Amino acid sequence: MLRPNDEAKLVKAHQRYAELEVLLADEKVVSDANQMAKLAKEFSSLGNLIELYRSYQKTVSHIHESQEILKSKGDAEFKELAQSELLSLEPRLKELTGQLTDYLDPSKNEPDKNIIVEIRAGTGGLEASLFAADLYRMYTKYADLKAWKLELMSYTDTEAGGVKEVVFSLSGRECSKRLKWESGIHRVQRVPTTEASGRIHTSAVTVAILFEPEEIDLEINPKDLKIDVYRSSGPGGQSVNTTDSAVRITHLPSGTVVVCQDERSQLKNRAKAMRILRARILDHMQQEAFHKESALRKSQVGSGDRSEKIRTYNFPDRRVTDHRIGFTSHQLESILNGDMDELTGALMAAEKDLKEHDRQ
């Protein structure tokens, strides 16, 4: 049988499903394409869950009927049939209970989402930019190992071979589940190649994981956008293209600014800039909601703050430590070469434990 908390969630979902059925038949909703698309998407996403729940309710009802027959003073042959039916219904109930429990468990039923990864060099100057390049290589290698699709969206390097900022998208099975906890400050402790005395320096790189929204998930009023085009420039400001292909989009209400200039086509740069802009605006909205709802903190592995120091990569000890869950690995080289499953798996397990604790 389902736990009371899970049963309450399913009752609420069933009520919402019924509401959506009524709304989708409303002429006012049908005439509004955006609202219709949103409600239809929500209705579709609840469909499988409601079908399972109705099967569960029906099975519970049949079990109760069979148990009542067995308690009665009725015909012996009739009781034998009820007993036989009960023997087949109980395994079915167990199966449905397990499926519904998994459905309500975010760690098991969380949908795969496309994400946008932003890596920026922080404190540490040259060493920070070199480590930003190392992290970009780490995520690229991991994406190759997991057969994820990676699309480079923006790349700003430094003359010394480091990375000032890189933005790329990832899509594929479990990419959002495995990388969603990468947001935060990644520290590196090592001896820079330029350090003659052999002193260990600490530098920092900021990583942000943004969930890429679909158009129906986030509406942006074109009037809220300021779009500028200009010629692309490379390191030192030298001109790269002879046409105005670079695009800068400013979202006036939030002040969010996105620049894309890697493509030679203005249209391609504009499309990429809009994708990044949408993801940043959605992330900003989610961050605001997160900080307002303190209860949500209990179900997070970390604080959710972009300024949180989440991980240290210590080269002298060949050690990687995730400070949020107390995880330590001495396979530094393997992790930086993309073998991140042990690390991401530990974060997924920690999230599962917290979710299970919250449900009890």
FENQUIKA-V319685 format. One record per backbone hydrogen bond with DSSP energy under -0.5 kcal/mol. CO is the residue of the C=O (numbers start at 0). NH is the residue of the N-H. Records with the same first field share a line. If there is no record, write none. Layout:
CO=NH ; NH
This chain:
2=6
3=7
4=8
5=9
6=10
7=11
8=12
9=13
10=14
11=15
12=16
13=17
14=18
15=19
16=20
17=21
18=22
19=23
21=24
22=25
25=29
26=30
28=31
30=32
31=35
32=36
33=37
34=38
35=39
36=40
37=41
38=42
39=43
40=44
41=45
42=46
43=46 ; 47
45=49
46=50
47=51
48=52
49=53
50=54
51=55
52=56
53=57
54=58
55=59
56=60
57=61
58=62
59=63
60=64
61=65
62=66
63=67
64=68
65=69
66=70
67=71
74=78
75=79
76=80
77=81
78=82
79=83
80=84
81=85
82=86
83=87
84=88
85=89
86=90
87=91
88=92
89=93
90=94
91=95
92=96
93=97
94=98
95=99
96=100
97=101
98=102
99=103
100=104
101=104
103=105
104=107 ; 108
105=109
113=211
114=169
115=209
116=167
117=207
118=165
119=205
121=124
122=203
123=126
124=128
125=129
126=130
127=131
128=132 ; 162
129=133
130=134
131=135
132=136
133=137
134=138
135=139
136=140
137=141
138=142
139=143
140=144
141=145
142=146 ; 147
143=146
147=149
148=170
150=168
153=166
154=156
155=163 ; 164
157=160
161=157
163=120
164=155
165=118
166=152 ; 153
167=116
168=150
169=114
170=148
171=174
173=177
174=178
175=179
178=181
179=182
183=185 ; 206
184=186 ; 309 ; 310
185=204
186=312
187=189 ; 202
188=314 ; 315
189=191 ; 200
191=194
193=195
194=197
200=189 ; 202
202=187
203=121
204=185
205=119
206=183
207=117 ; 209
209=115
210=212
213=216 ; 217
214=217
220=223
221=224
223=251
224=226
225=227 ; 249
227=247
229=245
231=239 ; 240
233=236
234=237
237=233
242=231 ; 244
245=229
246=259
247=227
248=257
249=225 ; 251
250=254 ; 255
255=250
257=248
259=246
264=268
265=269
266=270
267=271
268=272
269=273
270=274
271=275
272=276
273=277
274=278
275=279
276=280
277=281
278=282
279=283
280=284
281=285
282=286
283=287
284=288
285=289
286=290
287=291
288=292
291=293
292=295
293=296
294=297
295=298
296=299
304=307
307=184 ; 309
309=322 ; 323
310=186
311=313 ; 320
312=188 ; 314
313=318
314=317
317=331
318=313
319=328
320=311 ; 322
321=324 ; 325 ; 326
326=321
328=319
330=334
331=335
332=336
333=338
334=337
337=339
339=343
340=344
341=345
342=346
343=347
344=348
345=349
346=350
347=351
348=352
349=353
350=354
351=355
352=356
353=357
354=358
355=359
